[in-house]
Amino acid sequence: LRWKAPQPVENWTGVRSAKDFGPNPMQQNIFGDMMFGTSQMSEDCLYLNIWTPSQTWDERLPVIIYFNGGGLIAGSGSEPRYAGMTLARNGVIAITANYREGIFGFFAHPELSAESDYGGSGNYGFLDQVAAIRWVKDNIAAFGGDPQRITIMGESAGSLSVSALMASPLCRDMIAQAMGSSGSVLGIAKRPWHTLAEAEREGVAKAEEMGCHSLKELRALSAEDLLVKANVRNVPTYNIDGYFMVRQPMDIYKSGEQAHVPCLIGNNNAEMSAEMFLGGKTPTKGNLAPAVEAWLGVPADEVFAKYGIAE
């Protein structure tokens, strides 16, 4: 299923052991603060983890699905910092859900669009998240949860995902609440989503860069070789594929077509340093002003005034 929409798991008979974390998504060691609950890594990574305090099937407890950060290129639901024991001890069913990352989760190509039943490609990681929400909606009652009280939550790339999921017609009606920390698809003045055609052209160029001239060649690579050859180390391209995302998210929110649910928005301390936006320059007011205006598209003085920055 490389570069295909996620599919329902095949049925099995008997008891299936679910004592350990499933494999982490394919990824390079990019962030030094990531630890995992398993050393396994595989394309077969679409597993979720459930912590429930429920003693019966009919407690109708609230549910939180947490999507990991990592720039859409790293991270996993097995990271100990996302473990759900604390939430479960406080009466909430906590879930972490893996999704494909990097080249595996965000790669558009004309051949992929042609073979898909919706005529698009490239947003596979987001489709994995939709599939996780749908699975929880359909199955969480068996764990004592309330399918009408699903909160989606994430930090960094997970928060970016939450804001996108709220705008997607595939899942916005399945969400009861949303929480995002340090990330959004909104408010970035000069970074609208790519069109499908733009993402496809970028995908063709990426394939050529890897020495592959067809989808068949790309799929013939092992997961390990593809990971190394692609060497994706920045937030990958996502696009308006006409399926997961049908218009620019900013326009969807402006017209009120997103999920109309309570939303708690915050920011992680030191999520991004000023130096990152300044290309290594000293974070003085003079250096920050043009960076703020380029990033947010509003006069820098308006932003500085809100944060009490005088010098």
Disulfide bonds with the S-S distance in Angstrom:
none
